Amino acid sequence: LEGRLRNIPDTSGSMGGARARARRVTRHLRRVAQAEKLIAKSSSALYSAFEREYESELMKIGTGRSQQKPTPRFNWR
């Protein structure tokens, strides 16, 4: 993205200003990317902790459900 933004000249037509603008914009994009990586890592840790702490309750719920009976098929022939 920074490479593309560098090629758009600023209002005065200066390419040096365009590079500075591109750096300022992509700096925020990099911060967002770092935050997204942290979110993914934390979400994974959350899910594993949830499974570890509530595994016994989840097993009880999973086996307690009755299976649905298959619907009978009509064979006309």
C-alpha positions as a LaTeX table, in Angstrom:
\begin{tabular}{lrrr}
\hline
Residue & $x$ (\AA) & $y$ (\AA) & $z$ (\AA) \\
\hline
Leu1 & 0.00 & 0.00 & 0.00 \\
Glu2 & 2.79 & 2.37 & 0.85 \\
Gly3 & 4.33 & 1.84 & $-2.58$ \\
Arg4 & 1.05 & 2.71 & $-4.28$ \\
Leu5 & 0.47 & 5.79 & $-2.13$ \\
Arg6 & 3.98 & 7.08 & $-2.84$ \\
Asn7 & 3.07 & 7.49 & $-6.50$ \\
Ile8 & 0.21 & 9.90 & $-5.76$ \\
Pro9 & 1.70 & 13.41 & $-5.63$ \\
Asp10 & 0.56 & 15.77 & $-2.90$ \\
Thr11 & $-1.40$ & 18.95 & $-3.60$ \\
Ser12 & 1.74 & 20.92 & $-4.48$ \\
Gly13 & 2.91 & 18.18 & $-6.86$ \\
Ser14 & 5.89 & 17.20 & $-4.70$ \\
Met15 & 6.86 & 13.53 & $-4.67$ \\
Gly16 & 8.76 & 14.03 & $-1.39$ \\
Gly17 & 5.53 & 15.09 & 0.23 \\
Ala18 & 3.83 & 12.08 & $-1.28$ \\
Arg19 & 6.34 & 9.73 & 0.35 \\
Ala20 & 5.85 & 11.44 & 3.72 \\
Arg21 & 2.07 & 11.12 & 3.43 \\
Ala22 & 2.38 & 7.46 & 2.50 \\
Arg23 & 4.55 & 6.77 & 5.56 \\
Arg24 & 2.09 & 8.56 & 7.86 \\
Val25 & $-0.85$ & 6.55 & 6.53 \\
Thr26 & 0.84 & 3.15 & 6.49 \\
Arg27 & 2.16 & 3.63 & 10.03 \\
His28 & $-1.42$ & 3.29 & 11.27 \\
Leu29 & $-1.97$ & 0.30 & 9.03 \\
Arg30 & 1.02 & $-1.46$ & 10.58 \\
Arg31 & $-0.35$ & $-0.78$ & 14.06 \\
Val32 & $-3.67$ & $-2.31$ & 13.08 \\
Ala33 & $-1.89$ & $-5.38$ & 11.69 \\
Gln34 & 0.01 & $-5.84$ & 14.95 \\
Ala35 & $-3.22$ & $-5.49$ & 16.92 \\
Glu36 & $-4.93$ & $-8.09$ & 14.71 \\
Lys37 & $-2.12$ & $-10.56$ & 15.38 \\
Leu38 & $-2.51$ & $-9.99$ & 19.12 \\
Ile39 & $-6.28$ & $-10.44$ & 18.84 \\
Ala40 & $-5.84$ & $-13.76$ & 17.04 \\
Lys41 & $-3.34$ & $-14.98$ & 19.63 \\
Ser42 & $-5.58$ & $-13.93$ & 22.53 \\
Ser43 & $-8.65$ & $-15.51$ & 20.95 \\
Ser44 & $-6.84$ & $-18.80$ & 20.57 \\
Ala45 & $-5.73$ & $-18.69$ & 24.20 \\
Leu46 & $-9.28$ & $-17.85$ & 25.28 \\
Tyr47 & $-10.77$ & $-20.81$ & 23.42 \\
Ser48 & $-8.23$ & $-23.28$ & 24.77 \\
Ala49 & $-8.73$ & $-22.00$ & 28.33 \\
Phe50 & $-12.51$ & $-22.28$ & 27.93 \\
Glu51 & $-12.27$ & $-25.86$ & 26.71 \\
Arg52 & $-9.84$ & $-26.79$ & 29.47 \\
Glu53 & $-11.97$ & $-25.30$ & 32.26 \\
Tyr54 & $-15.39$ & $-26.43$ & 31.03 \\
Glu55 & $-14.52$ & $-29.73$ & 29.34 \\
Ser56 & $-16.43$ & $-31.91$ & 31.79 \\
Glu57 & $-19.60$ & $-29.83$ & 31.50 \\
Leu58 & $-19.34$ & $-29.82$ & 27.72 \\
Met59 & $-19.02$ & $-33.60$ & 27.65 \\
Lys60 & $-22.18$ & $-33.99$ & 29.76 \\
Ile61 & $-24.16$ & $-31.73$ & 27.48 \\
Gly62 & $-22.88$ & $-33.39$ & 24.33 \\
Thr63 & $-23.85$ & $-36.92$ & 25.39 \\
Gly64 & $-27.19$ & $-35.87$ & 26.91 \\
Arg65 & $-28.71$ & $-34.79$ & 23.63 \\
Ser66 & $-30.97$ & $-37.26$ & 21.92 \\
Gln67 & $-30.32$ & $-38.04$ & 18.30 \\
Gln68 & $-32.99$ & $-37.07$ & 15.80 \\
Lys69 & $-34.70$ & $-39.98$ & 14.11 \\
Pro70 & $-34.35$ & $-39.99$ & 10.35 \\
Thr71 & $-37.53$ & $-39.07$ & 8.54 \\
Pro72 & $-39.12$ & $-41.98$ & 6.68 \\
Arg73 & $-38.76$ & $-41.88$ & 2.93 \\
Phe74 & $-41.76$ & $-42.51$ & 0.75 \\
Asn75 & $-41.12$ & $-45.20$ & $-1.81$ \\
Trp76 & $-43.91$ & $-44.99$ & $-4.35$ \\
Arg77 & $-42.56$ & $-47.68$ & $-6.62$ \\
\hline
\end{tabular}
